[in-house]
Amino acid sequence: MVAAKQRRKITRNGSIEAVRDQAVTVGEDVRDLAQMAGKAVLDQMNPLEEYVRERPLRALLMAAGAGALIGFLMLRR
């Protein structure tokens, strides 16, 4: 009976360690994906910054229009 309890405890501890290892692996994967997403966003910002520098009035009007549209849609709810 005691041996069975010890085996269950070892098995539980082993499974806890396995779950902990999986959680660490998943955490590392999520961190890597977040870093890749951040890099992708920064890569897309460069052309956007160029566009705004070349056409500031047009960019301002587009932003104002998008804000007005979002505001209008939010009022309807």
Buried (B, 14 or more C-beta within 10 A) or exposed (E): EEEEEEEEEEEEEEEEEEEEEEEEEEEEEEEEEEEEEEEEEEEEEEEEEEEBEEEEEEBEEEEEEEEEEEEEEEEEE
